[in-house]
Amino acid sequence: MDTIILADYLSTRLDRSRGEPMYRQVLEHMQQAILSGELPPGMKLPSSRTLALDLGIARNTVLHVYDQLTAEGYVTTTTGSGTYVADTAPREAAITRAEPDTPRKPCMISRRGERLVGHAGVSPKQWGAFMPGVPDVAEFPARTWSRLQARLWKKPNPELLTYAPGGGYRPLRRALADYLRVARSVKCAPDQIIVTTGIHQSIDLSVRLLTDVGDRAWVEDPCYWGARSVLEASGLTLAPIPVDDEGLNPSARDMEKPPRVALVTPSHQYPLGMVMSLARRRALLEFARQHSVWIIEDDYDSEFRYGSRPLSSLQGLDDAGQVIYVGSLGKMLYPGLRMGYMVVPEHLVETFRVGVAELYREGQLMQQAILTEFILDGHLTSHVRRMRGLYGERREILINAIRARFGDTLAVRGDEAGLHFVLELPGEADDRAVTAQALGAGVVTRPLVNYYMKEADARRGLMLGYACVPNEQIAPNFSKLAEVIERELTAPKQRIRQQA
């Protein structure tokens, strides 16, 4: 292709009726021609003035195109000589020659990537009846937050617009320490608080700093799929430990192989909802002390208890510095805030400060400053109190709808706290099938079986979240779900008759 043909080549491809700028069109077509070899290496390009006249466009447009091609390595420019197509072909040393007809081996994701994606629990829908674990963000006091935000942005402190110091905004850490001491009986000083983006990052940072690939980790069975995914992706060997009515219940055989880390939800087991008894808490702490086990306490939504005060944390009983306490503000405020915290033992403070800054280069200081004002002005406490009352009402409405439809046939489990409970199904029921059919009817739920690592030991049931469903929508949406459940409950009997 010579310089005269280049203008013809571009002219046949430019579309002057398109909304895309002429500069972008000329640039993309010349890039494609160079990569395909239609503009061969070493070919001299016409001057910007000549090409502009031939195409009927502004010379500045062509100059910008040539400048961009030069910057990206498509062409080279020599003063006084002109602009030439660069040699962009891969070097021979970078190419492994395959035998003719040898199929190309595609790039594949890693084995742990396959496991992560293949067993992912994340849902494409994050709102609506009966999505578990989601607060009612429509009730968030947005005007109050907006007022605090406007005040801070009116004349922003430059220090709030840069990276966060290790551990986060100190006034926020001080406010969180005061809140946790009163509300959760957590023993901590402000320096022990590490601000994170939530539970996932807190667990990820903990296992990166405290474990090595292949180390053994205890997880409750069933447990939160997101936390389990973080541990698996870190290369830990997971040991599922069953739970009973008193919480984590390791056997003598389990205790013969002490783990490096144990992840527990003692104040409100996820997803079944039981509380770890004081005897089990003391036994776990003593076991951890004797065998140098790190305990990660996930205190994910214990602020919302109905009929009793929130329970004290496991960390508050820890005298050996073995507990990493992690929590999130997403359930209390709104998930999109992406703000969490962890309380680390004093001897690990500097390690975690350096770790969080080195791995994640934290920011969001302005958001942290707004949250600080929100807490100090008493808005967090009043909002949680108000939402606890509202969620309690919705919980009652949903339980009443279940009783009206099924009586005592289906048990409700774990309804004393949190934003969801489990509606148990008979062992022969297919909770995954119910979930899929319910989604087709516009109702979101999660099958309990998906939270177990040992599916053979799994109970069948549905995770029902009530927090984000307006009062008047609970009964009609449950009616849709109930129709699906009733079809599933009759299906096993029909299969038995057919087999007979």
Helices and strands as residue ranges (DSSP letters): H 3-11, H 22-36, H 48-55, H 59-71, E 75-78, E 82-85, G 92-94, H 111-118, G 137-139, H 142-154, G 158-161, H 170-184, G 190-192, E 193-196, H 199-210, E 216-221, H 225-233, E 237-244, E 247-248, H 252-256, E 261-264, H 278-291, E 294-298, G 315-317, E 323-328, G 335-337, E 340-343, G 346-348, H 349-360, H 365-376, H 379-406, E 412-413, E 420-424, H 431-440, E 446-447, G 448-451, G 455-457, E 461-465, H 471-499
